[in-house]
Amino acid sequence: MGDTGGMPRIWIDDPNAIFRRGISACLSAAGCAVAGESSHLDPKPDLSSVDILVFDLDGSSLQRVIRLIDGSGTRLVAVARDASEDVLFDAFEAGVSGFLPRDDLSPETLTSCLSAVANGSDALPSQLLSRLLGSLARGGRQGTSDGHLARRELEVLRLLAEGGDTREIAGQLNYSERTVKNIVHDVLVKMNCRSRTQAVAVATRRGLI
């Protein structure tokens, strides 16, 4: 994170100035530092000391946002009205770490999501996670397999896709939690993914799980 006493530095990108100010007020009240604001990435965010970019998925080009953060270490939280399975797949496959439905946004859901993302986790509302996992279970968005993952890496990926956390996966596979974390780390590196959810989405599209 940026040098803010352990608190994440946030950049807010949204076309609605009132919406940006509302998010900024909530974040300031929660002790987060707002590094800057933009509309449609104008002015271009300076991500040199930004931990999380909160952006409007409905009004921004997802690929443009991905290109912007490339190599910066900045994590992404998308705010969107459309929360269909296809949108969720595209967002998490691209590397988005958190997803917030605009119509259900509140100070509590905002700060909870950003706290999870700042601590290295993915953040998706439980009802949306259930829908995404359901789509995965039905084989949604599968493609051609072109990965080179070891058997135990694929086992861990499958359990992640079923919603398992580190402790649950360790128990099912009779591994230590440290071993599971190491396997997940190796999977993310091999697949060039920024998060567990992105790895699951990519693996599903490739037909690996």
C-alpha angles and dihedrals in degrees: 000000000000121000097276103121093274095309116123120250112227132200116200121209117183133131092228112080093197091052090050091051091050092053090045092053092050092049094047090051089052092052097255121136117236106216096188149312136242143170117228086348091301114159091034108248116248101224097179091110102015119117100185133022113205108199142174105251093191095058103032134071106250092207091050090054091048091051090049095056096040108133094359101100089228113143124219133233115185125206114199144157093213110072099168121145091253092054091048091049092050093046098049094037088055091052106266110155100193135029126197124185105228095217092055097041116134135162088258097051091043096052093040091053094046092047091054093047092046088054092053100261132119118248124208126151110256095243091053092045089055091052093047093048090047090054090048091050089053090052096254120180097003121166140172118315112244103148130114106211127149119247095255091048090055090047091054091046091052091052091047088053089054090056100259120155126214095272094047093048092048090053095048095048096036092239129133116256089245090056091051091049090050092049091050090049091052091049092051091050094047093047094040090234129152098209144018092252091052090051091052092049093048093046091050093050090050092049093242094130 
